[in-house]
Amino acid sequence: MQSEPAPAAIEPRSRGRDVAWTAIALGGVAAGIFWLAAAEERPAQAATGVDPVTVEIRGPTSFAEVETAPEPEAPALASSGADDEIQLCGGHWVQAGPDGKPAEDALQAIVAKSLDQVFGAAVGLMAASPSPRVQAAAHYYQVGRIAVAASAPRDAVAEGAMHRDALARLAQTADDAQVYAWAYRACRGAAEGAPGACMQVTAAQWTRVDPDNAESWFAVAEEARRRKDDAALDDAMFHVAAAERHHPGRAALAATVAEYTPQDERSLIGTSMAIAQAIGIEAGASADWQGVSEYCSVKATAEANRRETCDRVATVLADRSTSAAARNLGIAVGRRLGWSAERLEVLTEQRDAESTATRLGALDPGQVDPLACAALRSTIERVRVHAEFGEVEMLRRDVASTGQSIGRLAAEVRRRRERDVRQVAAEEAAIAAPAADPASAASAASAAMIAQR
């Protein structure tokens, strides 16, 4: 293969930029797993024209160097902290706030320091890997870290452009569909017509690298939609309809980062932070299949050929996608097209069962304890499973692990929905009850309390 990619590690330019991820990382990497499937359309950050710069590798570039390099000095683990301190995963002590939770400023300082230590080692190793995909992941990670900054300085933008260009060159030589997907997403953040290797990264070429994956054809469709080229859009959607599978591969970056970050408990907060950043980078990339709803609108599907294509596209998403959000879109389009009640019931029952299984397994992001190493390790492992098997298969395994039937698990979701509807109705009734009628108000309040049960 060997192209000459630019070194893949850069010094973080703003500690504040890294600290901004604190809530993501310590709120649970699990939350990011679900963000991957719900990427919102966001304006792409344009790269400015800058002179080339040399990107310096920070940290070790091989496992041998890691083994022989002196470890950074770290404070000795205290067996106990002050009365107003809380112990985090890895033996870190942090001052507690008035609410008994870690004080925000103190927590951010610990997270930023841990991330700095993990970042240098992990990205250096990724840059030195003989694997083109791992090298590409390092470049994509760097591009994303700079892109999410609210206002990156000029030299940081230049570094991002260097990493993007190196990633684009790798995509043209590696013959790896995942590498090409990363390059395509990264290059969409470059200014239109900007010089560099990104000019050679196109959706059409992506389909040649990964012809059986609907994800690449969705990219072609989105480009055609933006050009208002109806014929090209129809052709791209025809290929989507004929695709063997739909695999966005949005957990691959986080899983690769996880493989190259330290796993000892002292580093686990920084490792979780780095993985959360990778998750956020992919979550921020727009999903081209979001245009399906417009293409398959009620008005558009009145035409017979369009309706047939949309039925097949919905089937690809509902039955052969690894993304839960894409599957949900397929179900929605199928409902619009008049799929049978039986078919829709099977799909929605599976989805509802997965929701309950996630809650039962304490995999809900809201249930993750950021102070516990076990919770962080569990969610990191979940990222790996997501990358290897896909989100939909991961959720199906969650269902199987409960030992309960799909019907029973799904019924719990529906029971909670009905309870929520009753509660909202009761609360609205309580608000509407005339203040001058104490009896009516008391009756409405009582109904609201019953609805919560």
Secondary structure, 3 states (H helix, E strand, C coil): CCCCCCCCCCCCCCHHHHHCCHHHHHCCHHHHHHHHHHCCCCCCCCCCCCCCCCCCCCCCCCHHHHHHCCCCCCCCCCCCCCCCEEECHHHCEEEECCCCCECHHHHHHHHHHHHHHHHHHHHHHHHHCCCHHHHHHHHHHHHHHHHCCCCCCHHHHHHHHHHHHHHHHHHHHHCCHHHHHHHHHHHCCCCCCCCCHHHHCCHHHHHHHCCCEHHHHHHHHHHHHHHCCHHHHHHHHHHHHHCCEECCCCCHHHHHHHHCCCCCHHHHHHHHHHHHHHHHHHHHCCCHHHHHHHHCCCCHHHCHHHHHHHHHHHHHHHHHECCHHHHHHHHHHHHHHCCCHHHHHHHHHHHHHHHHHHHHCCCCHHHCCCCCHHHHHHHHHHHHHHHHHCHHHHHHHHHHHHCCCHHHHHHHHHHHHHHHHHHHHHHHHHHHCCCCCHHHHHHHHHHHHHHCC
